[in-house]
Amino acid sequence: MRIDDFHREVKLQVLNLSDRLDLISFMLDVPYSDVTSLDGGTVISSPLLDVVLSKISKKIPVAYITGRREFYGYEFYVDSGVLIPRVETEILISEAIRLIKNQKLLDNDLAELKVVDLFTGSGVIGITLVNEIEELKVKVVDISDEALKVVKVNVDKFDVSDRVDVVKLDLSVESNVESILIDNDIILANPPYVSEEYYVEMVESLKYEPKIALVSKDNGLFYYNMLIYILMQCTDKKILIAELGFDQSDYMLELCSKYGLAHYFLKDYLGINRVLVCSKG
């Protein structure tokens, strides 16, 4: 099959051109940056072609087919044990980097900062942070054994085992979350925030992603309620930077105001309040 034919064959299942190019890069084993220079008549003679076409027909996400996803300029390993990193989460990372580097809300030296990445999944948030800020060390936390295996692959890939502490912990237990928040200055969180009701209506391809990383109880608000309640009780300076669902900012505005927490929101590329930054002290 030629490259032009491949595009025509799969464009209805793989709408995103960059995803189709990534699949071609994967099958031909050439750098992604080189794919656009290939002639449309180039033959894809890879033994992976039939496998890729079969997985596409089943609506398996491209990142699970290739085993990789670019995030914040870095290529991470992913598999079906973790959520596929989204571009919206880069907003969280950018703000975390800005706050850490500017030291606007904390008195600590960078080397002394305690930073934790909760619900780490593939580890993209914590690992990206230490890649971007050399002095930093980060603790990354998840309950899923499948996710922690992926984290460790990425820690080794980027050679940051001395600066990323991988921890297994059940974050549905309030005492565990309390100990984490007390012990850290900056808390980064991309928790499960999809309601059970909404999950049932989600597109089929998203259902290949682990439900444990998508869905939480209390209409998707369980972890936010816990985080804000515990943050409110902390006596030291803390910053929480959390990704939100598309319809959750009004509730979080009310919750932060109720507990007297300083807060603001960052919008995503569609103008939706996607990231909450709130602080105590």
ChimeraX commands (.cxc) that place a marker at each C-alpha (Angstrom):
marker #1 position 0.00,0.00,0.00 radius 0.5
marker #1 position 1.25,3.49,-0.88 radius 0.5
marker #1 position 1.23,6.38,1.56 radius 0.5
marker #1 position -1.51,8.18,-0.41 radius 0.5
marker #1 position -3.65,5.04,-0.34 radius 0.5
marker #1 position -3.11,4.67,3.40 radius 0.5
marker #1 position -4.37,8.22,4.02 radius 0.5
marker #1 position -7.47,7.57,1.92 radius 0.5
marker #1 position -8.16,4.23,3.58 radius 0.5
marker #1 position -8.02,5.40,7.19 radius 0.5
marker #1 position -8.88,9.11,7.13 radius 0.5
marker #1 position -12.45,8.52,8.33 radius 0.5
marker #1 position -11.23,6.51,11.34 radius 0.5
marker #1 position -8.11,8.62,11.98 radius 0.5
marker #1 position -9.23,12.19,11.38 radius 0.5
marker #1 position -6.10,13.84,12.74 radius 0.5
marker #1 position -3.40,14.15,10.07 radius 0.5
marker #1 position -0.60,14.15,12.66 radius 0.5
marker #1 position -1.89,10.80,13.97 radius 0.5
marker #1 position -1.84,9.31,10.46 radius 0.5
marker #1 position 1.70,10.59,9.97 radius 0.5
marker #1 position 2.69,9.06,13.29 radius 0.5
marker #1 position 1.33,5.70,12.16 radius 0.5
marker #1 position 3.34,5.94,8.94 radius 0.5
marker #1 position 6.43,6.86,10.96 radius 0.5
marker #1 position 5.80,3.84,13.18 radius 0.5
marker #1 position 5.33,1.40,10.31 radius 0.5
marker #1 position 8.30,2.61,8.26 radius 0.5
marker #1 position 10.49,3.09,11.36 radius 0.5
marker #1 position 11.54,6.57,10.31 radius 0.5
marker #1 position 11.50,9.76,12.40 radius 0.5
marker #1 position 8.18,11.59,12.42 radius 0.5
marker #1 position 9.89,14.70,11.11 radius 0.5
marker #1 position 10.94,12.80,7.97 radius 0.5
marker #1 position 7.49,11.50,7.07 radius 0.5
marker #1 position 6.21,14.72,5.53 radius 0.5
marker #1 position 9.08,14.69,3.03 radius 0.5
marker #1 position 8.20,11.23,1.75 radius 0.5
marker #1 position 6.51,11.00,-1.62 radius 0.5
marker #1 position 2.86,9.95,-1.56 radius 0.5
marker #1 position 3.76,7.06,-3.81 radius 0.5
marker #1 position 6.15,5.60,-1.27 radius 0.5
marker #1 position 5.15,2.01,-0.58 radius 0.5
marker #1 position 4.41,0.97,3.01 radius 0.5
marker #1 position 5.80,-2.54,2.86 radius 0.5
marker #1 position 6.01,-2.94,6.61 radius 0.5
marker #1 position 4.80,-6.22,8.14 radius 0.5
marker #1 position 2.99,-4.00,10.64 radius 0.5
marker #1 position 0.59,-2.66,8.02 radius 0.5
marker #1 position -2.10,-5.33,8.41 radius 0.5
marker #1 position -1.88,-5.15,12.19 radius 0.5
marker #1 position -2.23,-1.36,12.14 radius 0.5
marker #1 position -5.21,-1.45,9.76 radius 0.5
marker #1 position -6.91,-4.07,11.93 radius 0.5
marker #1 position -6.45,-2.01,15.10 radius 0.5
marker #1 position -7.66,1.15,13.37 radius 0.5
marker #1 position -10.83,-0.66,12.27 radius 0.5
marker #1 position -11.45,-1.52,15.93 radius 0.5
marker #1 position -11.04,2.18,16.86 radius 0.5
marker #1 position -8.02,1.49,19.05 radius 0.5
marker #1 position -6.35,4.85,19.78 radius 0.5
marker #1 position -3.26,5.65,17.72 radius 0.5
marker #1 position -1.05,6.07,20.79 radius 0.5
marker #1 position -1.84,2.52,21.89 radius 0.5
marker #1 position -0.96,1.25,18.44 radius 0.5
marker #1 position 2.40,3.02,18.29 radius 0.5
marker #1 position 3.16,2.83,22.02 radius 0.5
marker #1 position 4.14,6.48,22.17 radius 0.5
marker #1 position 2.77,9.97,22.62 radius 0.5
marker #1 position 4.43,13.37,22.36 radius 0.5
marker #1 position 3.83,15.64,25.32 radius 0.5
marker #1 position 5.42,19.05,25.89 radius 0.5
marker #1 position 8.02,18.26,23.23 radius 0.5
marker #1 position 9.00,14.90,24.75 radius 0.5
marker #1 position 8.08,11.46,23.45 radius 0.5
marker #1 position 6.67,9.24,26.18 radius 0.5
marker #1 position 5.92,5.54,26.19 radius 0.5
marker #1 position 2.24,4.72,26.70 radius 0.5
marker #1 position 0.11,1.60,26.66 radius 0.5
marker #1 position -3.48,0.69,27.49 radius 0.5
marker #1 position -2.71,0.75,31.22 radius 0.5
marker #1 position -2.62,4.55,31.24 radius 0.5
marker #1 position -4.56,7.49,29.89 radius 0.5
marker #1 position -3.22,8.98,26.69 radius 0.5
marker #1 position -1.68,12.38,27.52 radius 0.5
marker #1 position -3.75,15.31,26.23 radius 0.5
marker #1 position -2.58,18.65,24.99 radius 0.5
marker #1 position -4.79,20.37,27.60 radius 0.5
marker #1 position -2.58,18.98,30.36 radius 0.5
marker #1 position 0.33,20.98,28.93 radius 0.5
marker #1 position -1.45,24.06,30.31 radius 0.5
marker #1 position -1.06,22.63,33.81 radius 0.5
marker #1 position 2.63,21.96,33.18 radius 0.5
marker #1 position 3.31,25.44,31.81 radius 0.5
marker #1 position 1.73,27.09,34.83 radius 0.5
marker #1 position 3.58,24.82,37.25 radius 0.5
marker #1 position 6.89,25.69,35.58 radius 0.5
marker #1 position 6.07,29.40,35.69 radius 0.5
marker #1 position 5.16,29.33,39.38 radius 0.5
marker #1 position 8.12,27.21,40.39 radius 0.5
marker #1 position 10.63,29.30,38.46 radius 0.5
marker #1 position 9.19,32.65,39.48 radius 0.5
marker #1 position 8.75,31.64,43.12 radius 0.5
marker #1 position 5.88,34.08,43.40 radius 0.5
marker #1 position 3.85,32.18,45.97 radius 0.5
marker #1 position 6.50,30.22,47.85 radius 0.5
marker #1 position 9.50,31.14,49.92 radius 0.5
marker #1 position 11.45,27.93,49.28 radius 0.5
marker #1 position 14.59,27.54,47.21 radius 0.5
marker #1 position 14.06,25.33,44.16 radius 0.5
marker #1 position 16.23,22.59,45.58 radius 0.5
marker #1 position 14.11,22.60,48.74 radius 0.5
marker #1 position 10.71,22.50,47.05 radius 0.5
marker #1 position 8.61,19.41,47.61 radius 0.5
marker #1 position 6.48,18.68,44.56 radius 0.5
marker #1 position 4.08,15.80,44.06 radius 0.5
marker #1 position 2.25,14.60,40.95 radius 0.5
marker #1 position -0.95,12.81,41.99 radius 0.5
marker #1 position -2.72,10.31,39.71 radius 0.5
marker #1 position 0.45,10.32,37.63 radius 0.5
marker #1 position -0.62,7.75,35.01 radius 0.5
marker #1 position 2.23,7.58,32.50 radius 0.5
marker #1 position 4.25,10.08,34.54 radius 0.5
marker #1 position 4.24,12.82,31.92 radius 0.5
marker #1 position 3.58,15.64,34.38 radius 0.5
marker #1 position 6.25,14.83,36.93 radius 0.5
marker #1 position 8.87,13.73,34.40 radius 0.5
marker #1 position 8.30,16.77,32.21 radius 0.5
marker #1 position 8.80,19.00,35.23 radius 0.5
marker #1 position 12.17,17.51,36.13 radius 0.5
marker #1 position 13.19,17.62,32.47 radius 0.5
marker #1 position 12.39,21.33,32.36 radius 0.5
marker #1 position 13.76,22.28,35.80 radius 0.5
marker #1 position 17.07,20.57,36.54 radius 0.5
marker #1 position 17.17,21.39,40.25 radius 0.5
marker #1 position 13.77,19.86,40.94 radius 0.5
marker #1 position 12.81,16.52,42.44 radius 0.5
marker #1 position 9.27,15.18,42.17 radius 0.5
marker #1 position 7.24,12.42,43.78 radius 0.5
marker #1 position 4.77,10.71,41.43 radius 0.5
marker #1 position 1.85,8.76,42.87 radius 0.5
marker #1 position -0.68,6.27,41.53 radius 0.5
marker #1 position -2.58,3.21,42.74 radius 0.5
marker #1 position -2.49,1.31,39.44 radius 0.5
marker #1 position 0.26,-1.28,39.02 radius 0.5
marker #1 position -0.17,-1.02,35.24 radius 0.5
marker #1 position 0.36,2.73,35.37 radius 0.5
marker #1 position 3.39,2.48,37.64 radius 0.5
marker #1 position 5.02,0.05,35.20 radius 0.5
marker #1 position 4.64,2.67,32.47 radius 0.5
marker #1 position 6.00,5.39,34.75 radius 0.5
marker #1 position 9.12,3.35,35.43 radius 0.5
marker #1 position 9.67,2.81,31.70 radius 0.5
marker #1 position 9.51,6.57,31.16 radius 0.5
marker #1 position 11.71,7.31,34.17 radius 0.5
marker #1 position 14.36,5.02,32.67 radius 0.5
marker #1 position 13.82,6.45,29.18 radius 0.5
marker #1 position 14.65,9.95,30.41 radius 0.5
marker #1 position 17.24,8.79,32.97 radius 0.5
marker #1 position 15.63,10.65,35.87 radius 0.5
marker #1 position 15.41,7.91,38.48 radius 0.5
marker #1 position 17.47,10.03,40.88 radius 0.5
marker #1 position 14.92,12.86,40.71 radius 0.5
marker #1 position 11.58,11.05,40.36 radius 0.5
marker #1 position 10.31,9.05,43.32 radius 0.5
marker #1 position 7.63,6.57,42.20 radius 0.5
marker #1 position 5.08,5.73,44.91 radius 0.5
marker #1 position 2.09,3.40,44.97 radius 0.5
marker #1 position -0.70,4.84,47.11 radius 0.5
marker #1 position -4.48,4.68,47.20 radius 0.5
marker #1 position -5.60,8.29,46.77 radius 0.5
marker #1 position -9.22,7.46,47.48 radius 0.5
marker #1 position -8.24,7.17,51.15 radius 0.5
marker #1 position -8.42,10.57,52.83 radius 0.5
marker #1 position -5.60,9.90,55.31 radius 0.5
marker #1 position -3.24,9.06,52.43 radius 0.5
marker #1 position -4.06,12.27,50.62 radius 0.5
marker #1 position -3.73,14.25,53.85 radius 0.5
marker #1 position -0.21,12.93,54.46 radius 0.5
marker #1 position 0.78,13.76,50.89 radius 0.5
marker #1 position -0.53,17.32,51.04 radius 0.5
marker #1 position 1.03,18.01,54.42 radius 0.5
marker #1 position 4.43,16.84,53.18 radius 0.5
marker #1 position 4.51,18.80,49.89 radius 0.5
marker #1 position 4.56,22.44,48.77 radius 0.5
marker #1 position 3.14,22.07,45.26 radius 0.5
marker #1 position 0.48,19.51,44.46 radius 0.5
marker #1 position -0.18,18.69,40.81 radius 0.5
marker #1 position -3.30,16.67,40.09 radius 0.5
marker #1 position -5.05,15.32,37.04 radius 0.5
marker #1 position -7.54,13.09,38.84 radius 0.5
marker #1 position -10.33,10.98,37.43 radius 0.5
marker #1 position -13.09,13.53,36.87 radius 0.5
marker #1 position -15.63,11.90,34.57 radius 0.5
marker #1 position -19.01,10.98,36.04 radius 0.5
marker #1 position -20.35,7.46,35.60 radius 0.5
marker #1 position -23.29,8.87,33.67 radius 0.5
marker #1 position -21.07,10.75,31.22 radius 0.5
marker #1 position -18.75,7.77,30.83 radius 0.5
marker #1 position -21.59,5.68,29.44 radius 0.5
marker #1 position -22.07,8.27,26.69 radius 0.5
marker #1 position -18.39,8.66,25.80 radius 0.5
marker #1 position -17.14,7.82,22.32 radius 0.5
marker #1 position -16.06,4.23,21.82 radius 0.5
marker #1 position -12.34,4.97,21.39 radius 0.5
marker #1 position -12.12,6.51,24.88 radius 0.5
marker #1 position -13.36,3.28,26.39 radius 0.5
marker #1 position -10.05,1.65,25.51 radius 0.5
marker #1 position -8.49,3.87,28.18 radius 0.5
marker #1 position -8.50,2.63,31.80 radius 0.5
marker #1 position -11.78,3.45,33.50 radius 0.5
marker #1 position -10.05,3.80,36.87 radius 0.5
marker #1 position -8.16,6.83,35.49 radius 0.5
marker #1 position -11.29,8.44,34.02 radius 0.5
marker #1 position -14.24,7.96,36.35 radius 0.5
marker #1 position -14.84,9.04,39.93 radius 0.5
marker #1 position -17.90,9.07,42.13 radius 0.5
marker #1 position -19.90,12.08,43.30 radius 0.5
marker #1 position -20.58,13.10,39.71 radius 0.5
marker #1 position -16.83,13.21,38.98 radius 0.5
marker #1 position -16.07,15.54,41.90 radius 0.5
marker #1 position -14.93,13.12,44.60 radius 0.5
marker #1 position -11.19,13.84,44.41 radius 0.5
marker #1 position -11.60,17.60,44.06 radius 0.5
marker #1 position -13.77,17.74,47.17 radius 0.5
marker #1 position -11.18,15.79,49.11 radius 0.5
marker #1 position -8.21,17.81,47.86 radius 0.5
marker #1 position -9.80,21.18,48.56 radius 0.5
marker #1 position -11.07,20.14,51.99 radius 0.5
marker #1 position -7.64,18.90,53.06 radius 0.5
marker #1 position -5.85,21.89,51.50 radius 0.5
marker #1 position -8.09,24.21,53.49 radius 0.5
marker #1 position -6.91,22.58,56.73 radius 0.5
marker #1 position -3.18,22.85,55.98 radius 0.5
marker #1 position -1.26,25.38,58.04 radius 0.5
marker #1 position 1.74,25.84,55.71 radius 0.5
marker #1 position 1.82,27.44,52.26 radius 0.5
marker #1 position 0.50,25.10,49.59 radius 0.5
marker #1 position -0.36,25.37,45.91 radius 0.5
marker #1 position -2.71,22.99,44.15 radius 0.5
marker #1 position -2.70,22.93,40.35 radius 0.5
marker #1 position -5.42,20.65,39.03 radius 0.5
marker #1 position -6.92,19.84,35.66 radius 0.5
marker #1 position -10.71,20.06,35.51 radius 0.5
marker #1 position -13.49,18.60,33.45 radius 0.5
marker #1 position -15.10,20.90,30.91 radius 0.5
marker #1 position -18.11,21.70,33.13 radius 0.5
marker #1 position -16.57,21.76,36.62 radius 0.5
marker #1 position -15.12,25.25,37.04 radius 0.5
marker #1 position -18.31,26.83,38.45 radius 0.5
marker #1 position -18.46,24.21,41.18 radius 0.5
marker #1 position -14.75,24.65,41.96 radius 0.5
marker #1 position -15.14,28.42,42.07 radius 0.5
marker #1 position -17.86,28.02,44.68 radius 0.5
marker #1 position -15.86,25.45,46.64 radius 0.5
marker #1 position -12.66,27.54,46.78 radius 0.5
marker #1 position -14.63,30.64,47.75 radius 0.5
marker #1 position -16.41,28.71,50.49 radius 0.5
marker #1 position -13.11,27.70,52.07 radius 0.5
marker #1 position -11.37,31.03,51.53 radius 0.5
marker #1 position -8.71,29.74,49.15 radius 0.5
marker #1 position -7.02,32.11,46.70 radius 0.5
marker #1 position -7.68,30.77,43.23 radius 0.5
marker #1 position -7.77,31.40,39.49 radius 0.5
marker #1 position -8.46,29.43,36.34 radius 0.5
marker #1 position -6.58,28.90,33.10 radius 0.5
marker #1 position -8.48,28.36,29.88 radius 0.5
marker #1 position -7.79,25.68,27.31 radius 0.5
marker #1 position -7.65,26.19,23.55 radius 0.5
marker #1 position -11.45,26.17,23.33 radius 0.5
marker #1 position -11.84,28.86,25.98 radius 0.5
marker #1 position -12.93,26.41,28.69 radius 0.5
marker #1 position -11.68,26.81,32.26 radius 0.5
marker #1 position -9.44,23.74,32.24 radius 0.5
marker #1 position -6.90,24.23,35.04 radius 0.5
marker #1 position -7.50,25.42,38.58 radius 0.5
marker #1 position -4.72,27.02,40.61 radius 0.5
marker #1 position -5.52,27.54,44.27 radius 0.5
marker #1 position -3.42,28.22,47.32 radius 0.5
marker #1 position -3.48,28.23,51.09 radius 0.5
marker #1 position -1.29,30.53,53.11 radius 0.5
marker link #1:1,2 radius 0.2
marker link #1:2,3 radius 0.2
marker link #1:3,4 radius 0.2
marker link #1:4,5 radius 0.2
marker link #1:5,6 radius 0.2
marker link #1:6,7 radius 0.2
marker link #1:7,8 radius 0.2
marker link #1:8,9 radius 0.2
marker link #1:9,10 radius 0.2
marker link #1:10,11 radius 0.2
marker link #1:11,12 radius 0.2
marker link #1:12,13 radius 0.2
marker link #1:13,14 radius 0.2
marker link #1:14,15 radius 0.2
marker link #1:15,16 radius 0.2
marker link #1:16,17 radius 0.2
marker link #1:17,18 radius 0.2
marker link #1:18,19 radius 0.2
marker link #1:19,20 radius 0.2
marker link #1:20,21 radius 0.2
marker link #1:21,22 radius 0.2
marker link #1:22,23 radius 0.2
marker link #1:23,24 radius 0.2
marker link #1:24,25 radius 0.2
marker link #1:25,26 radius 0.2
marker link #1:26,27 radius 0.2
marker link #1:27,28 radius 0.2
marker link #1:28,29 radius 0.2
marker link #1:29,30 radius 0.2
marker link #1:30,31 radius 0.2
marker link #1:31,32 radius 0.2
marker link #1:32,33 radius 0.2
marker link #1:33,34 radius 0.2
marker link #1:34,35 radius 0.2
marker link #1:35,36 radius 0.2
marker link #1:36,37 radius 0.2
marker link #1:37,38 radius 0.2
marker link #1:38,39 radius 0.2
marker link #1:39,40 radius 0.2
marker link #1:40,41 radius 0.2
marker link #1:41,42 radius 0.2
marker link #1:42,43 radius 0.2
marker link #1:43,44 radius 0.2
marker link #1:44,45 radius 0.2
marker link #1:45,46 radius 0.2
marker link #1:46,47 radius 0.2
marker link #1:47,48 radius 0.2
marker link #1:48,49 radius 0.2
marker link #1:49,50 radius 0.2
marker link #1:50,51 radius 0.2
marker link #1:51,52 radius 0.2
marker link #1:52,53 radius 0.2
marker link #1:53,54 radius 0.2
marker link #1:54,55 radius 0.2
marker link #1:55,56 radius 0.2
marker link #1:56,57 radius 0.2
marker link #1:57,58 radius 0.2
marker link #1:58,59 radius 0.2
marker link #1:59,60 radius 0.2
marker link #1:60,61 radius 0.2
marker link #1:61,62 radius 0.2
marker link #1:62,63 radius 0.2
marker link #1:63,64 radius 0.2
marker link #1:64,65 radius 0.2
marker link #1:65,66 radius 0.2
marker link #1:66,67 radius 0.2
marker link #1:67,68 radius 0.2
marker link #1:68,69 radius 0.2
marker link #1:69,70 radius 0.2
marker link #1:70,71 radius 0.2
marker link #1:71,72 radius 0.2
marker link #1:72,73 radius 0.2
marker link #1:73,74 radius 0.2
marker link #1:74,75 radius 0.2
marker link #1:75,76 radius 0.2
marker link #1:76,77 radius 0.2
marker link #1:77,78 radius 0.2
marker link #1:78,79 radius 0.2
marker link #1:79,80 radius 0.2
marker link #1:80,81 radius 0.2
marker link #1:81,82 radius 0.2
marker link #1:82,83 radius 0.2
marker link #1:83,84 radius 0.2
marker link #1:84,85 radius 0.2
marker link #1:85,86 radius 0.2
marker link #1:86,87 radius 0.2
marker link #1:87,88 radius 0.2
marker link #1:88,89 radius 0.2
marker link #1:89,90 radius 0.2
marker link #1:90,91 radius 0.2
marker link #1:91,92 radius 0.2
marker link #1:92,93 radius 0.2
marker link #1:93,94 radius 0.2
marker link #1:94,95 radius 0.2
marker link #1:95,96 radius 0.2
marker link #1:96,97 radius 0.2
marker link #1:97,98 radius 0.2
marker link #1:98,99 radius 0.2
marker link #1:99,100 radius 0.2
marker link #1:100,101 radius 0.2
marker link #1:101,102 radius 0.2
marker link #1:102,103 radius 0.2
marker link #1:103,104 radius 0.2
marker link #1:104,105 radius 0.2
marker link #1:105,106 radius 0.2
marker link #1:106,107 radius 0.2
marker link #1:107,108 radius 0.2
marker link #1:108,109 radius 0.2
marker link #1:109,110 radius 0.2
marker link #1:110,111 radius 0.2
marker link #1:111,112 radius 0.2
marker link #1:112,113 radius 0.2
marker link #1:113,114 radius 0.2
marker link #1:114,115 radius 0.2
marker link #1:115,116 radius 0.2
marker link #1:116,117 radius 0.2
marker link #1:117,118 radius 0.2
marker link #1:118,119 radius 0.2
marker link #1:119,120 radius 0.2
marker link #1:120,121 radius 0.2
marker link #1:121,122 radius 0.2
marker link #1:122,123 radius 0.2
marker link #1:123,124 radius 0.2
marker link #1:124,125 radius 0.2
marker link #1:125,126 radius 0.2
marker link #1:126,127 radius 0.2
marker link #1:127,128 radius 0.2
marker link #1:128,129 radius 0.2
marker link #1:129,130 radius 0.2
marker link #1:130,131 radius 0.2
marker link #1:131,132 radius 0.2
marker link #1:132,133 radius 0.2
marker link #1:133,134 radius 0.2
marker link #1:134,135 radius 0.2
marker link #1:135,136 radius 0.2
marker link #1:136,137 radius 0.2
marker link #1:137,138 radius 0.2
marker link #1:138,139 radius 0.2
marker link #1:139,140 radius 0.2
marker link #1:140,141 radius 0.2
marker link #1:141,142 radius 0.2
marker link #1:142,143 radius 0.2
marker link #1:143,144 radius 0.2
marker link #1:144,145 radius 0.2
marker link #1:145,146 radius 0.2
marker link #1:146,147 radius 0.2
marker link #1:147,148 radius 0.2
marker link #1:148,149 radius 0.2
marker link #1:149,150 radius 0.2
marker link #1:150,151 radius 0.2
marker link #1:151,152 radius 0.2
marker link #1:152,153 radius 0.2
marker link #1:153,154 radius 0.2
marker link #1:154,155 radius 0.2
marker link #1:155,156 radius 0.2
marker link #1:156,157 radius 0.2
marker link #1:157,158 radius 0.2
marker link #1:158,159 radius 0.2
marker link #1:159,160 radius 0.2
marker link #1:160,161 radius 0.2
marker link #1:161,162 radius 0.2
marker link #1:162,163 radius 0.2
marker link #1:163,164 radius 0.2
marker link #1:164,165 radius 0.2
marker link #1:165,166 radius 0.2
marker link #1:166,167 radius 0.2
marker link #1:167,168 radius 0.2
marker link #1:168,169 radius 0.2
marker link #1:169,170 radius 0.2
marker link #1:170,171 radius 0.2
marker link #1:171,172 radius 0.2
marker link #1:172,173 radius 0.2
marker link #1:173,174 radius 0.2
marker link #1:174,175 radius 0.2
marker link #1:175,176 radius 0.2
marker link #1:176,177 radius 0.2
marker link #1:177,178 radius 0.2
marker link #1:178,179 radius 0.2
marker link #1:179,180 radius 0.2
marker link #1:180,181 radius 0.2
marker link #1:181,182 radius 0.2
marker link #1:182,183 radius 0.2
marker link #1:183,184 radius 0.2
marker link #1:184,185 radius 0.2
marker link #1:185,186 radius 0.2
marker link #1:186,187 radius 0.2
marker link #1:187,188 radius 0.2
marker link #1:188,189 radius 0.2
marker link #1:189,190 radius 0.2
marker link #1:190,191 radius 0.2
marker link #1:191,192 radius 0.2
marker link #1:192,193 radius 0.2
marker link #1:193,194 radius 0.2
marker link #1:194,195 radius 0.2
marker link #1:195,196 radius 0.2
marker link #1:196,197 radius 0.2
marker link #1:197,198 radius 0.2
marker link #1:198,199 radius 0.2
marker link #1:199,200 radius 0.2
marker link #1:200,201 radius 0.2
marker link #1:201,202 radius 0.2
marker link #1:202,203 radius 0.2
marker link #1:203,204 radius 0.2
marker link #1:204,205 radius 0.2
marker link #1:205,206 radius 0.2
marker link #1:206,207 radius 0.2
marker link #1:207,208 radius 0.2
marker link #1:208,209 radius 0.2
marker link #1:209,210 radius 0.2
marker link #1:210,211 radius 0.2
marker link #1:211,212 radius 0.2
marker link #1:212,213 radius 0.2
marker link #1:213,214 radius 0.2
marker link #1:214,215 radius 0.2
marker link #1:215,216 radius 0.2
marker link #1:216,217 radius 0.2
marker link #1:217,218 radius 0.2
marker link #1:218,219 radius 0.2
marker link #1:219,220 radius 0.2
marker link #1:220,221 radius 0.2
marker link #1:221,222 radius 0.2
marker link #1:222,223 radius 0.2
marker link #1:223,224 radius 0.2
marker link #1:224,225 radius 0.2
marker link #1:225,226 radius 0.2
marker link #1:226,227 radius 0.2
marker link #1:227,228 radius 0.2
marker link #1:228,229 radius 0.2
marker link #1:229,230 radius 0.2
marker link #1:230,231 radius 0.2
marker link #1:231,232 radius 0.2
marker link #1:232,233 radius 0.2
marker link #1:233,234 radius 0.2
marker link #1:234,235 radius 0.2
marker link #1:235,236 radius 0.2
marker link #1:236,237 radius 0.2
marker link #1:237,238 radius 0.2
marker link #1:238,239 radius 0.2
marker link #1:239,240 radius 0.2
marker link #1:240,241 radius 0.2
marker link #1:241,242 radius 0.2
marker link #1:242,243 radius 0.2
marker link #1:243,244 radius 0.2
marker link #1:244,245 radius 0.2
marker link #1:245,246 radius 0.2
marker link #1:246,247 radius 0.2
marker link #1:247,248 radius 0.2
marker link #1:248,249 radius 0.2
marker link #1:249,250 radius 0.2
marker link #1:250,251 radius 0.2
marker link #1:251,252 radius 0.2
marker link #1:252,253 radius 0.2
marker link #1:253,254 radius 0.2
marker link #1:254,255 radius 0.2
marker link #1:255,256 radius 0.2
marker link #1:256,257 radius 0.2
marker link #1:257,258 radius 0.2
marker link #1:258,259 radius 0.2
marker link #1:259,260 radius 0.2
marker link #1:260,261 radius 0.2
marker link #1:261,262 radius 0.2
marker link #1:262,263 radius 0.2
marker link #1:263,264 radius 0.2
marker link #1:264,265 radius 0.2
marker link #1:265,266 radius 0.2
marker link #1:266,267 radius 0.2
marker link #1:267,268 radius 0.2
marker link #1:268,269 radius 0.2
marker link #1:269,270 radius 0.2
marker link #1:270,271 radius 0.2
marker link #1:271,272 radius 0.2
marker link #1:272,273 radius 0.2
marker link #1:273,274 radius 0.2
marker link #1:274,275 radius 0.2
marker link #1:275,276 radius 0.2
marker link #1:276,277 radius 0.2
marker link #1:277,278 radius 0.2
marker link #1:278,279 radius 0.2
marker link #1:279,280 radius 0.2
marker link #1:280,281 radius 0.2
view
